Amino acid sequence: MSSLTITACTVVSAIGRGLHATFDALRDRRSGLVPCDFGGVTIGYVGRVPGLESRVLPAPLAFFDCRNNRLAQLALETDGFAEAVARARSRYGDDRIGVVVGTSTSGILSSEEAYRRRDAATGALPRDFNAEGSHDMYSLGCFVRAALGLRGPALVVSTACASSGRAFVDADHLLRTGICDAVVVGGADTLCRMTLRGFAALELISPVPCRPCDAERSGLSIGEAAGFMLLERDGAGPRLLGYGVSSDGHHMSAPHPEAAGAIAAMRGALSRAGLRPAAIDYVNLHGTGTRANDAMEDRAMQAVFGAATPCSSTKGWSGHTLGAAGVLEAAVALLCLRHGLVPGCLGVETVDQAFGARIVTANAGGPVRRVMSNSFGFGGSNCSLIFGAAS
């Protein structure tokens, strides 16, 4: 497939606001994970973005107020992203720019708070609760379109932890079919009690900061993030070279034991990009830090890349940002391309001896021209993206 250009990018997570802060944290190997103290939950560690509780959305956007949209707004105001979209809007028109974003829980925290305030006698929710502007899965897409002054198609993808990775695929379709001339693609997911307690109920939360690929890894750390990119057919910047998606449907929460879906997604991305495995300089693993996920992905890496291609997970910095993981790690991929960085897994003492892929545990430099980024979600949703350096 012919590549698309990424003409603007922004990202916010626990390791920093913006691309420069994110790169500094990666380079300095500085994690954003802290002991969890969110919403009365004290389980494990989280990657929390500070200050969201006190942020106020602009008055015209007050209808959309919730933690998730506050974080999205913070990202839109960062890295000159809103200004880049405004320039694109002047070129194409506001009805020719689409919005495709991913999230797994949207503004569910608002519903949690509303249920805590429901009428003790009748069970009625408080009158000021606005599900449409907050918890509704379409809230994020509608909010981003309104915040950027756009009138093109808008949709929200919710395929668990592959959501904002899968959003790139739909954005590609909108551009290639001529429906749009540019697409804002990305996503946001924020902390909530349901996610924290849900993963704890599955016994997947690590009591210490997550250590993907470590022999003693004991689970994941939940994080929150928002990020967006502007995709266009032409222009200067790094490029989306290819993608691969699959749905193995093996189990609601457990990965396929033979990594069938992950292998199919990675091979699909290589095929669409017209590349052989040796052309990929680095693979950013989904790498959650759970025993089953990391072992599955190692099997997939061996099947597709053997032991030659360096790979690592960056979730030791940010935590697993769920539906926003795809766009956060896509932004990390762009930073790797720009700075020639291969970030080694953070916090790993000994790589699992059963692994056969080339797991990197220390930062390395050198030419990085093409990066694959993996996002795998509950229910067997798999997405692999390949990004290339600006030519």
N, C-alpha and C positions, 0 to 999 in steps of 0.2 A: 504494500500500500504506500502511496505517497505520504510524506510526513506533514505534520501540522506544526505551526510555530507557536511557542509560548512567549507572548509579548509582554506579559506582566505577571508578577507572582507576589503573594503575601502569605505570611504564616505567623500564628501566635500559639505558643504552648507553654508548658511549665518551664522550659529551658530558655524562654525569652520571647520578646515581642519583636518580630521582624526577622528578615533574613540575616542581617549582620549579627544580631544577638544570638540567633540559632547557630550560625557558623562558629562564633566564638565559643559557645558551650561545647560544640562537637570537638573543636580543635583542642580546647583545654580539658576535655574529658570531665566536664562538670555536669553532674546529674541534677535534674529538677525534682527528684522524688523526695517526699517528706513523709513523716508519720501521718497516717490518716486521722483527721479530726473533722471530717465533713458531716454535717447534719446529724451529729450525735453518734456516727459510726466510727469505731476505733479499730478497724481491722486492716492490718498491713500498711502499705505505703501508697501514696497517690501522687500524681503529677498535676498539681492544682495551679491554675492561673490566678494570681492575686488581684484583688480589687474589683472583681465582677459584681460583688454585692452592692457596691456603692455607685456603680455606673448608672447613668441615666440616658436613655435613648432620646434622640431629638424629638421634639414635640410632634411633628408630623408622623413619626413612627411609633408613638407611644402605644398604639393598639397591639404591637408585637412584643411588648416587654416580657422578657423571661431571661433566664441565665444563658440559654443557648443563643438567642439572638443578640444579647449583649456582647457575647464573645465574638459572634460573627461581625458585629459592627466594629469592634476593636480591630479585627483583622482588615476590614474594608478601609479603615482609616490609617492603615500602616503600609509602609513600603511604596507610597505613592500610588496605591492600587486604584482607588476611586478616581483619581485624576487620569490614570491611563484609560480606564473605562470611559470617562467623559470624552477623551480625545477620540476613542473608537466610535462613540455615539455620534460625534459630530461628522465622522466620515461616512458611517453606514446608515444612521438613523436609529432611533430608539426601538423601533419595531423589528430591526434586523439583528439584534443581539439577544441571544438566548441565555437562559440560566439553568444549569443542571448541577444540583448539589446532593450530597449524601449525608444522612444522619441515621443513627440507630434508635435514639430515644427522643429526639427533638426536645421540646420544653417540658418533659414529664415532671421535672422538679416542681413546676407550678401546680400540677395536679396533686402531687404529694402534699404540698403546703395547703392547698385548698381542702383536701380531705382531713387534714389535721385541724382545720377551722370549721368543719361542717357543724350544722346545728345538732346539738346533743339530743334533742327531743325528736326531730323529724328526719335527721340525716341529710337534710338539704345542704347543698354546697353554697358557699358564700356568694352573694350577688355580684361581687366584683371579680369573680373568677371568669377568665376569658380563655376558654379552651381553644377556640379557633385561632387566636393570635399567638398562643404559646405552645400547648401540647400537640395540637394537630400536626400530623406529619408534613403537611404542605406549608406550615408556617414559615419554615426556613427559606424555602424557595420564593414564596410570596414576599417575605421580608427583604431578601437580597435584591429582588427585582425593584421593589419600591425604593430601597435605600440608594440604588444606583440610577434611578430614573429610567428604567427600561420597560419596554412593552412587548418584547419578543416572547417566544415560548418559554415556559418555566416548568420544570418538573423536579421532583425529589425522589431519589433512589434510596431504598432502605433494604439492603441485603446484608444486614448485620455488619461485621467488621470489614467487609469488602465494599461498603457503600460508596465512599467518596473515590475509591479506585474505579469502581464500576461506572461512576458518573462520567469518567473520561470517554468511555465507550459510547454512551448516548450523545455526548457532546460531539464526538467525531461523526456520528450519524447525521446530526443536524447540519453540520458543515458540509459533508460530502453530498448530501441530497439537495443542497442549495436553499434549505429552509432558513438558514442563518448565515450571516457573514462573519460573525464572531460569537463566541460562547464563553460566558463566565462559568467555570467549572470548579468544584471544590466541595467543601462540607464543614460541618461543625458538630461536635458532640461534647456535652458537659457532664460534670459529676451529678449524680443523683443517688438517693438511697436504694432504689430498686436495683440499679446496676451493681452497686457495692455489695448489697446483701445477696443478690442473685448469684454473683460469682462466688461469694463466700459459701453459699448453700451448695454449690457444685464442688466445693473444696478446691478451688483453683486460685485462691488469693495467697500470694507468698507473704510470710511473716516478715521478711526482709526485702529490701529493694530487689526487684526482679533481676535475674541473671540468665538471660537467654543463652542456651547452648552449654551451660556449665554442667558438670557431672552431678553437682548437688543442687541443681535448680529445683525450686519448690513451688512454682506458680507465677502468676502475673501480678503486675501492679497496674491499677486503673489510672488513666490520665484523661485530660481534656485538652482540646485543641480546635482551632479553626484555621482554614487556609483556603485560598482561592487563586486560580490562574485564569488568564485571558488567552483563549485559543483562537488563532486566526489561520487562514490558509497561507498567507504570506507575511513577510516581515523579518526583522532581525531578532535572534534569540535562540535559545535551545529548542529542541524539537521533540515532539511525540512521534517516535518512529514506528511503534507497533503496540498491539495489545492482544492478550489472549484471555478468554473467559470460559468457565466451565461450571457445571453444577453436578457434582457426583451424587448428591442426595443419599449419602451413606447413612447418616445419623443426625439427629437434631443438634447435638453438641460435640460429638466425637469426630475427629478427622478420619478420612478413609485410611485403613491400615496399610494399604499399598500405595498411598499417595496418588491415586489415579487422577483425581481432579486437579491437583497441583501440577502434576506432570503435564496434563493436557493444556492447562493455562499457560505454562511457560513455553511449551513447544508451539502453541498457537501464536504467542507473541513473537517468537523468533520467526515463524513462518510469515506472518503478516509484515514484519520488518524486512524480510528477505535476508536474514542474517543466520550465520552458523553460531553455535554456542561459543566458539573461541573468540568471536567478535565482541563479546560482553566483557567489560573490564572489571565490573563489580556487581554483585547482587545484594540488594537490601532485602533481607529475609523478613517474612511476616514475624517470625521469631518471638512468640509471646512469653516464653519462659516456662510454659507448662511442659511436663514430661512428654505427653502424647503429641502435642503440636510440633515441638522442635524435632522430635524423632521422625515424624512423618515428613517434615520439610527437608530434613537431611536425606532421607531416602529419595525424595523428588530431585534434590540437587545432584545426587550421585547419578541418577538415571539420565538427567539432561546434560549436566556439565562435568561429570566425573569428579576428579579431585583437583582440577586445574584452576577454576575461577574463584577468586577470593569472595567471601560472603560474610555477612554479619547482620545482627539485628541492632537497631538503634533504640529499642524500647527501654533499655536500661537508662537512657537519658529522660525520656518523656513519659514513660509508662505506656500502656496500651490505650490509645485514644479512640478505640472502637470505630464508629462510623467515620471519624475524621482521620484514622490512621493512614488511609490511602493517600490523601492529599498532603498530610504532614510529611510522609516519607517520600512522596514525589518531590516536595520542596527540598528535602534532604538530598535526593538524587541530583537535583539541579545544582545544589551547593557542591556536591562531590565533583560534578562536571566542571564547574567554574573554578574550583580551587585545587583540583587534582588530589582530592582526599579520599582515602578508604578508611572509614571509621571502624576501629575494632570494637567488638562487643565489650560493654562496660561491666565491670564487676566480676568478670569470669576468672576464677582461679585455675581451674583445670577443665579443658574441653572434654565433654563426654567421650570416653574412649571408644564407644560404639559408633561414633560418627565417622563418616568417610569423606564428607565435603571439606573444602578448604576454609575452615572457620578462622577468621582473623580476630585477634584479641588485643592488638595494639594498633594505634593509628599508623597509617602508611601513606606516603606521598608518591606521586608519579603521574604519568599521563592517564587520564580517565576520559574516554571519549564516548562510551556508551554504558548506561546503567540500567539494570532491570530491577523493578520494585514489585514485591509480592504482597498481596492482601488476600487473606483467606477468612471466610466468615462461617458462623454457625449455619447448619443446614446444608453445608457443602457448596457454598458460593465462593468461587475462586476467581481472582483477577491478577494478571501480571501485566505490567506496563514497561515499555522500553523507551528511555529518553536518550537523546544524543546531544552532544555539544553543539553550540552555534557554529555554523560553517563559515 
